Amino acid sequence: MMRFLKDDKVLYDIETMRKILNVPKAKLQRELKKHNIEITRYKNLFLYPEMTLFILMEQIVIEKINKP
């Protein structure tokens, strides 16, 4: 898992978020497209702020709770 620090911001790459959230990469990419999220590009990686991870965590937990 990779966590990056830039200007006192914690950033995560998509693979790390996928492992933390335990969802397929395609689902994660779809969810990221739905939100207007700040993306930082660093050494050929797309990095997302920590708040993005929390937003997706909340959304996925709610989806799993609502599943019958």
N, C-alpha and C positions, 0 to 999 in steps of 0.2 A: 504494500500500500504506500502511496506517495502523497505527501502533503507538502505544499509549497508555501513559503511566506514571502509576501511582497508588499511593501509599504504598510506594514502592520495588518495585513489582510491574510487570512488563511485561505488557500486555494486548493481545490481538489481536481484531479483529472477524472475523466469519465470512467476509466477502468476501476479506480478506487471507489467511486460512488456506486458502481455496479456491484462490487463485492460487498460493500456496506449494506446496501439496500436489498441485496439478494434478488435482483430482477434481471431479465435478459437485457442485453445492450440495446436492442431495437425498442423495447418499451421505454427505457430510460431516455433514448434520443427523442422519441415521440413526446414524452412529457416535457423535455427541455424545450422543444419547439413551441409548445403551447404557451410558455411563459416568456416574457421579454426579459432575458437574463443577460447580465454583463458577462462577456467572455473575454478572457485574457489569453493571448497566444504567447507561448514560451517554449522555445526549442522544439518546434513542431508538435506541441501539445496544446489542446484547448483546455484551459483551466477555468473552473467555476468557483465563485465565492462560497464560503461556508454556509451562508444563509440559504443558498440554493439547495444544498444538501438537506437542511432542516425542513424546507418547504416540501421537498419531494418525500422525505420520511413521513411527514404528517399526511400527505395525500395518499401514499401507499398504505399506511396503517389504516386509514379510514376505509379505503377500498377493500382491504382484507377483512375488516370487521363487518362490512356490509355484505360480503359474500355469504350466501346461504350454506 
